[in-house]
Amino acid sequence: QIRTLREEIAHQEELIGKLQKEKKGAGEGRQKTEEDIQAMEDKCNHLSKVKGKLEQSLDECEDALEREKKSKGDVEKMKRKIEGDLKLTQEAVSDLERVRSELQQTLMRKE
């Protein structure tokens, strides 16, 4: 009976050893998993900051684009006005040259 008990103790000690190894392996696995989670959280926080900066840059670029579009529209409007003024001025110069020519002819006839 003592031998049976000793065999049982040895068997239980074997089981305890195996369980301790499993416990140690599980603890190491848990620690690695926690480290991985922390690294991923750090990466997520970093990417969130980068995303925020990119969104801010996008907003600034969109604002600049809108200002540029407005400015271009204003320039086009001014260009059309100046072209219209130029046309009117050229017509006025042409009319004045015609009148001058007529006056010169009239003057030449009187001489």
Secondary structure in CASP SS format (residue, H / E / C, confidence):
PFRMAT SS
TARGET T0000
AUTHOR 0000-0000-0000
METHOD secondary structure of the structure
MODEL  1
Q C 1.00
I H 1.00
R H 1.00
T H 1.00
L H 1.00
R H 1.00
E H 1.00
E H 1.00
I H 1.00
A H 1.00
H H 1.00
Q H 1.00
E H 1.00
E H 1.00
L H 1.00
I H 1.00
G H 1.00
K H 1.00
L H 1.00
Q H 1.00
K H 1.00
E H 1.00
K H 1.00
K H 1.00
G H 1.00
A H 1.00
G H 1.00
E H 1.00
G H 1.00
R H 1.00
Q H 1.00
K H 1.00
T H 1.00
E H 1.00
E H 1.00
D H 1.00
I H 1.00
Q H 1.00
A H 1.00
M H 1.00
E H 1.00
D H 1.00
K H 1.00
C H 1.00
N H 1.00
H H 1.00
L H 1.00
S H 1.00
K H 1.00
V H 1.00
K H 1.00
G H 1.00
K H 1.00
L H 1.00
E H 1.00
Q H 1.00
S H 1.00
L H 1.00
D H 1.00
E H 1.00
C H 1.00
E H 1.00
D H 1.00
A H 1.00
L H 1.00
E H 1.00
R H 1.00
E H 1.00
K H 1.00
K H 1.00
S H 1.00
K H 1.00
G H 1.00
D H 1.00
V H 1.00
E H 1.00
K H 1.00
M H 1.00
K H 1.00
R H 1.00
K H 1.00
I H 1.00
E H 1.00
G H 1.00
D H 1.00
L H 1.00
K H 1.00
L H 1.00
T H 1.00
Q H 1.00
E H 1.00
A H 1.00
V H 1.00
S H 1.00
D H 1.00
L H 1.00
E H 1.00
R H 1.00
V H 1.00
R H 1.00
S H 1.00
E H 1.00
L H 1.00
Q H 1.00
Q H 1.00
T H 1.00
L H 1.00
M H 1.00
R H 1.00
K H 1.00
E C 1.00
END
